[in-house]
């Protein structure tokens, strides 16, 4: 009997309810600060260059996120749901954030980091002051928020699970 009670307590602690009755997944909320903009030279500055924060993160074995972008894991429960990325604060009023969703960052950093090839599966980079919104690509494992204009931007990201279809 003590074993059964211990299992139930462990399941409740993990958010798993016996019998399949579980809590609905809530939204994923992320915040962060990007200090420096990094316009993408390949697009003439029309988007931010996600390659710099991605390579810094990979070279640090996942321990560094910033100052050119913020990296976070994407909650699988939000796949095919909606996201909204907002600039919370920015001193110039010209802060323009982009977000990239990845299947993966690639096989690792080879001797020449420019040869790394990530699997980008979603790019949101409207050329407008502020953030982005859209649908979270299924299979996303990582996201990078970076800035193409402005300086020192605090952001708020909310990703919501897709709505359940009525049967």
Protein Blocks (a to p, Z undefined) as FASTA:
>chain_A
ZZmmmmmmmmmmnopaehhiacdddddddddddfbdcddfklnopaccfklmmmmmmmnn
opagcjkbccddddfklgoiacddddfbdfklpaccdddddfbgbjbjcfblmlpccddf
bdcdddcehdddddddehiabdcdddfedehiaddddddddddddZZ
